[in-house]
Amino acid sequence: MKRTHQPLSLPGSPLIYVVAQVNISAVVAIERYVPEIQERLRKSGFPGYTNVQVPEIIFETFGARPVVTPLSRYEFQNKLERTGIVLTPKSIAVHTNQYMTFDDFHAIIAVALETIHATAALQLHERIGLRYVDLIEFEKDEELKDYLAPHLLGYDQAAIGISGGQFNFQFEGNTPYGRLVARHYAPQVRNMLPPDLAGVSLNYDYRPAPSPGRAALLDFDHAADFKGDFVIEEILETLENLHDGLDIIFRDSVTTAALEKWGRKDVANAKS
């Protein structure tokens, strides 16, 4: 894949969560493959294991009351519990809060897909998605405008006589590779993450919660909704293309000063 921009390394990156997910044609008998998958992933650096039942809401017919059924969720985590591979009968996901470069993350995705496919012989994928969440924190002598591009800042509150206002932003549109959604809003103070990610199982003990009123979230989601054969090389290439779109919109959302503060370094021959 040809990148639109030269890769960046941001040692002080605001990134707090990344997830890649591949929805698959349902494997009702996935449970029978889990012991072998767990053994292989354990030897690949993911010794942690949990199995929980999560509710799945299904609308069987239009206008009917939803049916709630349990869905098995298997997760395999690394020692620090900061990167996990999540398997359900309908999806494979890799998520982390210990992101270094896209190369590193891409390699973990490859391990997950190859291990599960080699065991369960998957047939089809139905959706491929990639999501990045950044927590922008600013100090007492700083303002949000020091970090975010003007088009994400909303109204000039002083000009219209308002104080303490909050601006939430959502933008979405089609790209050559899928559908991209960008959101900007205040974080949940207790868990930092967007509301739909409040139950994420990763370990966040490494960092304190943000100070109220001194932080903002950037939430980018890029997904390709199409059904195709489960060919790992093609799925990985799709993720590379989705990542490029997210890289473009991230750079358009933050200031040059913010990139410099986060330790901006150009990286040759990488996908960071």
N, C-alpha and C positions, 0 to 999 in steps of 0.2 A: 504494500500500500504506500502511495506517495503522500507524505504528510503535507498539510497546508502550511504549517509553521514548524520552525526548528524546535525540537523538544526543549523543555525547561526542567531544571532541577530547582525545587524550592525547599531548602532545608527547614525553613520555618513555616511550611505550608499550613493553611487553615483547614485542610481536609480532615474531617473526623469520621467519615463513613463512605465506603464504596461497596457496591454490590453488582455482580453480573448474574443474570438469571436466564436460563434456557428452559422454556416450557416445552414439555414433550407429550407425545400421545400417551395416554394413561397406561401405566403398567400396574394392573391391579395386584399382581403377585410380587410386587417389589420387595416385600418383607423377606421372601425366601432367599433373595440375593444379598441382603444386608450383611450377614456374617462374613462372607468372602470380601465384600467391599470394605467393611470395617477393618479386616485383617490387613488388606493391602494399604489402606490409607494410614493405618497405625504405623506401618513400616515406612511410610513416606513423610512422616513428621506430623501426623494428626492423631495423637493418642487419645484425646478426649472424645467421649461418646455420650450422647443423650438421645432418648427416644420419647417423644411426647405426642399427645393427641391434641390437635388444634381444630377449632370449629371451622367448617366450610359451609358457606351460605349458598344454596342452589335455588334458582327460580325455575321450577319445572315448566310452567306455562305462564304466558303474559297475564299479569293481574292476579295471579295466585299467590297465596302466602308462601314465603320462602321456607325451604326445608333446610334445617341445620344438621349436618352429618359430621362425624369425626374424621379427621384426615391425619394419617401417621406422618410425623416429621422426624427425620433422623439427622443428627448433626455430628460432624467429626471436626474437632477443634485442635489447634496447635497447643503447645505447652502453656503459653501465656494467655490462652483463651482470647486472643485478639484477631485471629483469622479462623474462619470456619467454612466447611463445605456442608451444604444443607440439601438433603434429598427427600422428596416426597414422591408419591406415585405419579405426580403430574409435572414435576419440575426438578431442576438441578440449579443450585445457586452457590456462588462463592462470595463471601463478604468479609470485610476487614476494616479495622481502624489503625492498622500498622502499614499503611501503603507507602511504598518507597518510589517505585517507578512503574509505568505500565508494563514494561518488560517483565518485571518480577510478578506482577499480578496476573498477567497473561499466561505465564508459565504455570502458576497454580491452577488457573482455570483449565489448562490443558491436562494437567495431572488428574483433576476431578473428572473431566469428561472421558478421558481415556480409561481410567479405572472403572468407572460405572458402566461405560459402554462395553468394555471387555467382559464384564461379568453378566450384564443384563441384556446385551444385544438389542439396543434401542433402535427403533424404526424411523420415527419422525420427530422433527422439532416443529413447534407451532408459533413460538415467539422468542425473540432474542433481545434482551434489554441490558442496559448499562446505566447505573445511577451514581452520581457523586454528590455528597453533601459537605459544604464548607461552612465552618463557624467563624465568622469575622468578629474578632474581639478588638476593641480599641480602648486606649488608656484615657485618663482624665483630661489630658491636654489635647486629645484628638477628637475628631468627629467622624461620623460615618462617611461623609463626603471625601475624607482622606483615603478611603479604601474602595468605595463603590463608584462606578461610572455615573454621571449626572442623570441618565435616563432611568436609573433605579432608585432615585432619591425622592420622587414624588413632588408634592407641592412645596413651595416656599412658605413655610408656616408663619414666619414673621410677617411676610407681606400680606397674609390674609388674617392675621390676628389670632393665630392658634398656637398653643403651647402643648407639649406632651403628646403630640399626634403620632400615630404609627401608620406606616405605609406598607401594605402588602401588595405584591406584584406577581402576576402570572402571565406568561407568554408561551404560546405554542404554535407550531407550524410544521410543515413537511420539509424534509431534507431529501437529498438523493438516496438516502439509505433507510429512512424511516420517519418516525414522528418524534420531534424534540419538544420537551416541556421544560420551561425554566420558571422557578419560583423564588421569591425573596420575601422573607417575613421574620418576625422576632422569634427566637428559639423558645422552647419550653424550658424554663429555668432549671427544673429539677433534673431532667435527663438530656438536655441540650438538643435532642434530635427532633425532627418533624413528628407530628402526632401519630402518623401511621407507622412510625418506626420505634415507638416508645417501648415496645417489648423486645427489642433486639437483644440477643443473648451474649453479645461480646462483652469483654471486660473493659470498663471505662474508669477503673480505679486510678489509672495513670494520670488523670487530669481532673482539676476541680470544675464545678459547674460555673458557667459564665456569670458575671455580675449583672444584675437586672438593669436594663436600659443601656448596657454597654456592649451589646452584641447583636449580630444579625445573621440569619442563615441564607445561604445560596444553595438551592436544591435543583440539580439538573438531571433530567431523565431522557434518554434517547433509546428508542426501541424500534425494532423491525418486526412487524406482524405479518408473517407469511409462513405457510406450511412447506416443509421440504424434507428430503431424506436426511437422516442423522449422519452427516459427514463432518467429522471433527474439524478438518482443515477449513471447510467452508464456514463453519460456525465461528471459528477463531478469526477468520478474515472479516466476517461481518462485525465482530466485536471491535476489531481494529478500526473499521470504518465508522462505527458508532462513536468510538473514542475520539476520533478526529473532530467530529461535529461538536462534542462536548468541550474539547480543547479550544475550539474557535470561540464558542459562546462564553466560556470562562474568561478568556482574555478580553472579550468585549464588555465584561461585567465589572472588572476591577481596574483600578488606576495603575499607572506606571509606578507611582510612588509606593503603592502597596506591594507590587511585585518585588521592588528593590528592598523593602523592609523584610520581606519573607526570604531574602537571600538569593534572588534570581541569578541563575547560572545557565548559560546555554550548554546543551549536551549534544555532542555529535554521535551519530550512529546509535540512537536509542529511541524508545517510544514513550518516554516518561510523560 
